[in-house]
Amino acid sequence: MSGRILKDKGLIGFSLDQLVLFFKLFRDSAVPWWLKVIPIFAVVYLISPYDLIPDFLLPGIGEIDDLVVLILAISIFNRLASSDRILFHLRGIGFKGRE
């Protein structure tokens, strides 16, 4: 849903707006707990010694999969949140939308 409200910039253009919205939604008690598990699993993957691309094997490149997983988890979390909660938080941060 948030992809329709905030301009979807794709993986490379992951915006600060999406990050701010994520933190507000994550702290919102009206957002279901099961939805909050998505970014928690991403953080667990981030600190886990097991990676798709081992960090020690390809320094620099090995961290990219960690970043991709984290960005995807935040994007999925934001998209699955209810549109009324998204609008509530966007209004709270002064989002006006398209005029």
N, C-alpha and C positions, 0 to 999 in steps of 0.2 A: 504494500500500500504506500509506503513512504516514497517509493520510487516514482509514484505518480504525483505526489505532493511536492517533494524536492526533486529537482532535475536529476535524473539518474545519470551519473557520469562514468559508470563502469568501474572496473577494478582499478585501473590506473588513475582515474580521476576521483578516487574515494575522497569525499570532502570532509572538511571539519564540521560542517553542519550535521552530517550523518553521525559523527562521533559524539557531538553534543547531544543529539537526539537519543543516541544509544544510552548514554549515561543517565539521562532523565527517565527514559523508559525502564531501564534496569532497576532504578530505585523506586519506581512507581508500584505501590502495592496492588493496584488494579490490573497490572499485567500478570498473567498466570505464571505460576512457579515453573511449570514444565517448559515454558518458552525461555525462561532464564537459564535453563540447563544448557542451551546451545552455546552461548559464549563461555560458560564455565568449562564445557568440554574443550573448547578451543584453548583456553588458558592451561588446562591440564596437558593438552598436546604440546603446547609451547614449552612447558617446563619438563616434559617427559624426555628421557634420554633416547627414545625411539622416534625417528623421523623418516619421512619419505626420502629425503636427501640428507644424509648425515652431515652435521655441522663441521665435524672434524675432518671429514673426507674432502669436502670442497669448501674451504673457508670463503665466506662472503656469499657464495651461491647457496650454501646449505641453510642460511637464515631466511632465504626467500620463501621457502615452503612454509615456514612458521608465520611469516607476514601474510602470505596468501590465505592460510587457514584462518587467521585472526580477522582479516578483512571480510572474508566470506561469511564467517560466523556473525559478525556485526551486521552485515548487509541482510542476511537471512532473518536475523532477530528483528531488525527494523521493519522488514517487509511483512513478517507474520504478526506483528503487533496490530491491535485493532485501530482502525482509522480514527475513531473518536479520541483515543488516548494520544495518538500522534498529533492530531490537530490541537488538542489541549496543550501539549508541550510546545508545539511550534508557536502557538499564540503567546505562550509564556516567555519565549525568547525573542518575541517581536517579529515573527515571520508574517509578512503581509500577503505572500502569494503573488500570483501573476495578476497584474492590474489590467 
